[in-house]
Amino acid sequence: MEVAIRKMGNSQGVLIPKPILAQVGLEGTADLQVRDGVIEIRPIRRNPREGWADDARRLAAQGGDAPVWPEVSNENDDKLVW
């Protein structure tokens, strides 16, 4: 597909058609690199729970890990199916 390089402020850019973005899963931000004279644009794939463990440790260190519903027992949590 041939596309035009357009002036965008002090930069230049290419408009990427929405179906192409959807086809490769690009939305929000992307990783942009130049390799061997080729511009590569790739989706950034992150773990949805990235950082949760660190946040939980930080919360516990601050004393903020008290049960929100102390009257609700969690003794049968291992039997719950999500």
N, CA, C and O atoms as a GROMACS GRO file, in nm:
protein
  328
    1MET      N    1   0.084  -0.117   0.000
    1MET     CA    2   0.000   0.000   0.000
    1MET      C    3   0.089   0.124   0.000
    1MET      O    4   0.179   0.137   0.083
    2GLU      N    5   0.063   0.210  -0.090
    2GLU     CA    6   0.138   0.335  -0.097
    2GLU      C    7   0.065   0.440  -0.014
    2GLU      O    8  -0.056   0.457  -0.026
    3VAL      N    9   0.140   0.509   0.071
    3VAL     CA   10   0.082   0.614   0.155
    3VAL      C   11   0.163   0.742   0.140
    3VAL      O   12   0.281   0.738   0.106
    4ALA      N   13   0.099   0.854   0.166
    4ALA     CA   14   0.167   0.984   0.158
    4ALA      C   15   0.227   1.019   0.293
    4ALA      O   16   0.168   0.993   0.398
    5ILE      N   17   0.345   1.078   0.289
    5ILE     CA   18   0.408   1.130   0.410
    5ILE      C   19   0.364   1.275   0.421
    5ILE      O   20   0.388   1.355   0.331
    6ARG      N   21   0.300   1.308   0.533
    6ARG     CA   22   0.240   1.441   0.549
    6ARG      C   23   0.311   1.521   0.656
    6ARG      O   24   0.366   1.465   0.752
    7LYS      N   25   0.310   1.651   0.640
    7LYS     CA   26   0.365   1.740   0.740
    7LYS      C   27   0.265   1.749   0.855
    7LYS      O   28   0.146   1.771   0.833
    8MET      N   29   0.314   1.731   0.978
    8MET     CA   30   0.233   1.740   1.099
    8MET      C   31   0.308   1.827   1.199
    8MET      O   32   0.391   1.777   1.274
    9GLY      N   33   0.279   1.955   1.199
    9GLY     CA   34   0.354   2.047   1.284
    9GLY      C   35   0.498   2.054   1.236
    9GLY      O   36   0.523   2.077   1.118
   10ASN      N   37   0.593   2.034   1.328
   10ASN     CA   38   0.734   2.032   1.292
   10ASN      C   39   0.782   1.894   1.249
   10ASN      O   40   0.898   1.876   1.213
   11SER      N   41   0.692   1.797   1.252
   11SER     CA   42   0.726   1.659   1.217
   11SER      C   43   0.657   1.618   1.088
   11SER      O   44   0.589   1.698   1.024
   12GLN      N   45   0.676   1.494   1.053
   12GLN     CA   46   0.605   1.436   0.939
   12GLN      C   47   0.545   1.305   0.986
   12GLN      O   48   0.594   1.243   1.080
   13GLY      N   49   0.439   1.261   0.919
   13GLY     CA   50   0.375   1.139   0.962
   13GLY      C   51   0.300   1.071   0.849
   13GLY      O   52   0.287   1.123   0.739
   14VAL      N   53   0.253   0.953   0.881
   14VAL     CA   54   0.176   0.871   0.788
   14VAL      C   55   0.045   0.836   0.856
   14VAL      O   56   0.045   0.794   0.972
   15LEU      N   57  -0.066   0.853   0.787
   15LEU     CA   58  -0.194   0.810   0.841
   15LEU      C   59  -0.210   0.661   0.812
   15LEU      O   60  -0.198   0.617   0.698
   16ILE      N   61  -0.237   0.585   0.917
   16ILE     CA   62  -0.253   0.440   0.902
   16ILE      C   63  -0.403   0.410   0.906
   16ILE      O   64  -0.470   0.446   1.003
   17PRO      N   65  -0.457   0.345   0.804
   17PRO     CA   66  -0.600   0.315   0.802
   17PRO      C   67  -0.642   0.230   0.922
   17PRO      O   68  -0.569   0.140   0.965
   18LYS      N   69  -0.761   0.259   0.975
   18LYS     CA   70  -0.813   0.191   1.093
   18LYS      C   71  -0.816   0.038   1.078
   18LYS      O   72  -0.780  -0.032   1.173
   19PRO      N   73  -0.856  -0.018   0.962
   19PRO     CA   74  -0.856  -0.164   0.949
   19PRO      C   75  -0.717  -0.226   0.966
   19PRO      O   76  -0.704  -0.337   1.018
   20ILE      N   77  -0.614  -0.155   0.923
   20ILE     CA   78  -0.478  -0.207   0.939
   20ILE      C   79  -0.439  -0.205   1.087
   20ILE      O   80  -0.380  -0.301   1.136
   21LEU      N   81  -0.472  -0.097   1.156
   21LEU     CA   82  -0.443  -0.090   1.300
   21LEU      C   83  -0.514  -0.203   1.374
   21LEU      O   84  -0.456  -0.266   1.462
   22ALA      N   85  -0.640  -0.227   1.340
   22ALA     CA   86  -0.716  -0.334   1.404
   22ALA      C   87  -0.657  -0.471   1.373
   22ALA      O   88  -0.656  -0.559   1.459
   23GLN      N   89  -0.610  -0.489   1.252
   23GLN     CA   90  -0.555  -0.618   1.209
   23GLN      C   91  -0.434  -0.658   1.292
   23GLN      O   92  -0.414  -0.776   1.320
   24VAL      N   93  -0.353  -0.561   1.333
   24VAL     CA   94  -0.233  -0.593   1.411
   24VAL      C   95  -0.250  -0.563   1.560
   24VAL      O   96  -0.157  -0.583   1.638
   25GLY      N   97  -0.367  -0.515   1.599
   25GLY     CA   98  -0.394  -0.491   1.740
   25GLY      C   99  -0.329  -0.365   1.794
   25GLY      O  100  -0.295  -0.359   1.912
   26LEU      N  101  -0.313  -0.264   1.711
   26LEU     CA  102  -0.252  -0.138   1.756
   26LEU      C  103  -0.360  -0.042   1.804
   26LEU      O  104  -0.454  -0.011   1.730
   27GLU      N  105  -0.346   0.006   1.927
   27GLU     CA  106  -0.432   0.111   1.979
   27GLU      C  107  -0.359   0.176   2.096
   27GLU      O  108  -0.284   0.110   2.168
   28GLY      N  109  -0.380   0.303   2.114
   28GLY     CA  110  -0.314   0.374   2.224
   28GLY      C  111  -0.170   0.407   2.190
   28GLY      O  112  -0.143   0.505   2.120
   29THR      N  113  -0.078   0.326   2.239
   29THR     CA  114   0.064   0.350   2.215
   29THR      C  115   0.125   0.233   2.137
   29THR      O  116   0.067   0.124   2.131
   30ALA      N  117   0.240   0.258   2.078
   30ALA     CA  118   0.308   0.154   2.000
   30ALA      C  119   0.459   0.169   2.018
   30ALA      O  120   0.507   0.273   2.063
   31ASP      N  121   0.531   0.064   1.983
   31ASP     CA  122   0.677   0.065   1.985
   31ASP      C  123   0.723   0.098   1.844
   31ASP      O  124   0.686   0.029   1.748
   32LEU      N  125   0.804   0.203   1.829
   32LEU     CA  126   0.852   0.248   1.699
   32LEU      C  127   1.004   0.234   1.696
   32LEU      O  128   1.073   0.288   1.782
   33GLN      N  129   1.056   0.161   1.597
   33GLN     CA  130   1.201   0.138   1.584
   33GLN      C  131   1.241   0.144   1.437
   33GLN      O  132   1.158   0.126   1.348
   34VAL      N  133   1.369   0.168   1.415
   34VAL     CA  134   1.426   0.160   1.281
   34VAL      C  135   1.528   0.048   1.282
   34VAL      O  136   1.621   0.049   1.363
   35ARG      N  137   1.510  -0.050   1.193
   35ARG     CA  138   1.603  -0.163   1.183
   35ARG      C  139   1.637  -0.185   1.036
   35ARG      O  140   1.548  -0.203   0.952
   36ASP      N  141   1.763  -0.184   1.008
   36ASP     CA  142   1.810  -0.210   0.871
   36ASP      C  143   1.737  -0.123   0.768
   36ASP      O  144   1.699  -0.171   0.661
   37GLY      N  145   1.717   0.004   0.801
   37GLY     CA  146   1.654   0.097   0.708
   37GLY      C  147   1.504   0.082   0.694
   37GLY      O  148   1.444   0.138   0.602
   38VAL      N  149   1.442   0.007   0.784
   38VAL     CA  150   1.298  -0.016   0.780
   38VAL      C  151   1.235   0.037   0.909
   38VAL      O  152   1.286   0.010   1.018
   39ILE      N  153   1.126   0.112   0.896
   39ILE     CA  154   1.054   0.161   1.014
   39ILE      C  155   0.958   0.051   1.058
   39ILE      O  156   0.876   0.004   0.980
   40GLU      N  157   0.969   0.010   1.185
   40GLU     CA  158   0.881  -0.094   1.240
   40GLU      C  159   0.791  -0.031   1.346
   40GLU      O  160   0.838   0.040   1.435
   41ILE      N  161   0.664  -0.058   1.336
   41ILE     CA  162   0.567  -0.015   1.437
   41ILE      C  163   0.502  -0.141   1.491
   41ILE      O  164   0.439  -0.216   1.416
   42ARG      N  165   0.516  -0.164   1.620
   42ARG     CA  166   0.463  -0.287   1.681
   42ARG      C  167   0.374  -0.252   1.800
   42ARG      O  168   0.399  -0.154   1.870
   43PRO      N  169   0.271  -0.334   1.822
   43PRO     CA  170   0.190  -0.312   1.942
   43PRO      C  171   0.271  -0.343   2.067
   43PRO      O  172   0.355  -0.433   2.066
   44ILE      N  173   0.244  -0.270   2.172
   44ILE     CA  174   0.309  -0.297   2.300
   44ILE      C  175   0.217  -0.392   2.375
   44ILE      O  176   0.104  -0.357   2.408
   45ARG      N  177   0.265  -0.510   2.402
   45ARG     CA  178   0.187  -0.612   2.474
   45ARG      C  179   0.233  -0.613   2.619
   45ARG      O  180   0.350  -0.639   2.649
   46ARG      N  181   0.140  -0.585   2.707
   46ARG     CA  182   0.172  -0.585   2.850
   46ARG      C  183   0.085  -0.688   2.920
   46ARG      O  184  -0.027  -0.718   2.878
   47ASN      N  185   0.139  -0.740   3.028
   47ASN     CA  186   0.062  -0.829   3.113
   47ASN      C  187  -0.043  -0.745   3.184
   47ASN      O  188  -0.009  -0.644   3.246
   48PRO      N  189  -0.171  -0.783   3.177
   48PRO     CA  190  -0.275  -0.701   3.240
   48PRO      C  191  -0.255  -0.682   3.390
   48PRO      O  192  -0.304  -0.585   3.447
   49ARG      N  193  -0.184  -0.772   3.455
   49ARG     CA  194  -0.162  -0.763   3.600
   49ARG      C  195  -0.021  -0.715   3.634
   49ARG      O  196   0.026  -0.731   3.747
   50GLU      N  197   0.045  -0.657   3.536
   50GLU     CA  198   0.181  -0.608   3.556
   50GLU      C  199   0.184  -0.506   3.670
   50GLU      O  200   0.108  -0.409   3.670
   51GLY      N  201   0.272  -0.529   3.767
   51GLY     CA  202   0.288  -0.436   3.878
   51GLY      C  203   0.201  -0.465   3.999
   51GLY      O  204   0.218  -0.402   4.103
   52TRP      N  205   0.107  -0.559   3.987
   52TRP     CA  206   0.017  -0.588   4.099
   52TRP      C  207   0.094  -0.638   4.221
   52TRP      O  208   0.064  -0.595   4.333
   53ALA      N  209   0.190  -0.727   4.202
   53ALA     CA  210   0.264  -0.783   4.316
   53ALA      C  211   0.341  -0.673   4.389
   53ALA      O  212   0.339  -0.668   4.512
   54ASP      N  213   0.407  -0.586   4.315
   54ASP     CA  214   0.480  -0.475   4.378
   54ASP      C  215   0.384  -0.382   4.453
   54ASP      O  216   0.415  -0.338   4.564
   55ASP      N  217   0.269  -0.354   4.394
   55ASP     CA  218   0.171  -0.268   4.461
   55ASP      C  219   0.120  -0.333   4.589
   55ASP      O  220   0.102  -0.264   4.690
   56ALA      N  221   0.097  -0.463   4.587
   56ALA     CA  222   0.049  -0.534   4.706
   56ALA      C  223   0.154  -0.530   4.817
   56ALA      O  224   0.120  -0.510   4.934
   57ARG      N  225   0.281  -0.549   4.781
   57ARG     CA  226   0.388  -0.542   4.882
   57ARG      C  227   0.398  -0.401   4.942
   57ARG      O  228   0.414  -0.385   5.063
   58ARG      N  229   0.388  -0.301   4.856
   58ARG     CA  230   0.394  -0.162   4.903
   58ARG      C  231   0.277  -0.131   4.996
   58ARG      O  232   0.294  -0.065   5.099
   59LEU      N  233   0.159  -0.177   4.960
   59LEU     CA  234   0.040  -0.156   5.042
   59LEU      C  235   0.054  -0.225   5.177
   59LEU      O  236   0.018  -0.167   5.280
   60ALA      N  237   0.105  -0.348   5.177
   60ALA     CA  238   0.125  -0.421   5.303
   60ALA      C  239   0.226  -0.350   5.392
   60ALA      O  240   0.208  -0.344   5.514
   61ALA      N  241   0.333  -0.298   5.333
   61ALA     CA  242   0.436  -0.228   5.410
   61ALA      C  243   0.380  -0.102   5.475
   61ALA      O  244   0.428  -0.060   5.580
   62GLN      N  245   0.280  -0.042   5.412
   62GLN     CA  246   0.218   0.080   5.467
   62GLN      C  247   0.104   0.048   5.562
   62GLN      O  248   0.040   0.139   5.616
   63GLY      N  249   0.078  -0.081   5.583
   63GLY     CA  250  -0.030  -0.120   5.674
   63GLY      C  251  -0.168  -0.110   5.612
   63GLY      O  252  -0.268  -0.111   5.683
   64GLY      N  253  -0.174  -0.101   5.483
   64GLY     CA  254  -0.302  -0.086   5.415
   64GLY      C  255  -0.359  -0.215   5.362
   64GLY      O  256  -0.441  -0.213   5.270
   65ASP      N  257  -0.318  -0.328   5.418
   65ASP     CA  258  -0.367  -0.456   5.367
   65ASP      C  259  -0.470  -0.522   5.458
   65ASP      O  260  -0.492  -0.642   5.451
   66ALA      N  261  -0.533  -0.443   5.545
   66ALA     CA  262  -0.636  -0.497   5.633
   66ALA      C  263  -0.756  -0.539   5.548
   66ALA      O  264  -0.784  -0.477   5.445
   67PRO      N  265  -0.826  -0.644   5.590
   67PRO     CA  266  -0.943  -0.688   5.513
   67PRO      C  267  -1.045  -0.575   5.498
   67PRO      O  268  -1.073  -0.501   5.593
   68VAL      N  269  -1.100  -0.563   5.380
   68VAL     CA  270  -1.200  -0.461   5.353
   68VAL      C  271  -1.333  -0.502   5.416
   68VAL      O  272  -1.408  -0.419   5.468
   69TRP      N  273  -1.362  -0.632   5.410
   69TRP     CA  274  -1.484  -0.686   5.469
   69TRP      C  275  -1.444  -0.790   5.574
   69TRP      O  276  -1.452  -0.909   5.546
   70PRO      N  277  -1.401  -0.747   5.692
   70PRO     CA  278  -1.351  -0.843   5.791
   70PRO      C  279  -1.456  -0.944   5.835
   70PRO      O  280  -1.420  -1.052   5.883
   71GLU      N  281  -1.585  -0.912   5.821
   71GLU     CA  282  -1.689  -1.004   5.866
   71GLU      C  283  -1.715  -1.116   5.765
   71GLU      O  284  -1.788  -1.210   5.796
   72VAL      N  285  -1.658  -1.108   5.646
   72VAL     CA  286  -1.677  -1.210   5.543
   72VAL      C  287  -1.558  -1.305   5.547
   72VAL      O  288  -1.444  -1.264   5.524
   73SER      N  289  -1.586  -1.430   5.574
   73SER     CA  290  -1.480  -1.530   5.583
   73SER      C  291  -1.430  -1.567   5.443
   73SER      O  292  -1.506  -1.565   5.346
   74ASN      N  293  -1.304  -1.600   5.435
   74ASN     CA  294  -1.249  -1.647   5.308
   74ASN      C  295  -1.202  -1.792   5.318
   74ASN      O  296  -1.116  -1.835   5.241
   75GLU      N  297  -1.258  -1.866   5.413
   75GLU     CA  298  -1.212  -2.003   5.434
   75GLU      C  299  -1.246  -2.096   5.318
   75GLU      O  300  -1.181  -2.199   5.302
   76ASN      N  301  -1.345  -2.061   5.237
   76ASN     CA  302  -1.382  -2.146   5.123
   76ASN      C  303  -1.337  -2.089   4.989
   76ASN      O  304  -1.384  -2.132   4.884
   77ASP      N  305  -1.247  -1.993   4.992
   77ASP     CA  306  -1.201  -1.931   4.868
   77ASP      C  307  -1.140  -2.031   4.771
   77ASP      O  308  -1.152  -2.015   4.650
   78ASP      N  309  -1.075  -2.134   4.824
   78ASP     CA  310  -1.010  -2.231   4.736
   78ASP      C  311  -1.112  -2.312   4.655
   78ASP      O  312  -1.075  -2.376   4.556
   79LYS      N  313  -1.238  -2.309   4.696
   79LYS     CA  314  -1.342  -2.384   4.624
   79LYS      C  315  -1.416  -2.298   4.522
   79LYS      O  316  -1.496  -2.349   4.443
   80LEU      N  317  -1.391  -2.167   4.524
   80LEU     CA  318  -1.457  -2.077   4.431
   80LEU      C  319  -1.406  -2.099   4.289
   80LEU      O  320  -1.286  -2.118   4.267
   81VAL      N  321  -1.496  -2.096   4.194
   81VAL     CA  322  -1.460  -2.108   4.053
   81VAL      C  323  -1.495  -1.976   3.986
   81VAL      O  324  -1.608  -1.929   3.994
   82TRP      N  325  -1.397  -1.918   3.920
   82TRP     CA  326  -1.419  -1.789   3.852
   82TRP      C  327  -1.445  -1.813   3.707
   82TRP      O  328  -1.466  -1.718   3.631
   0.00000   0.00000   0.00000
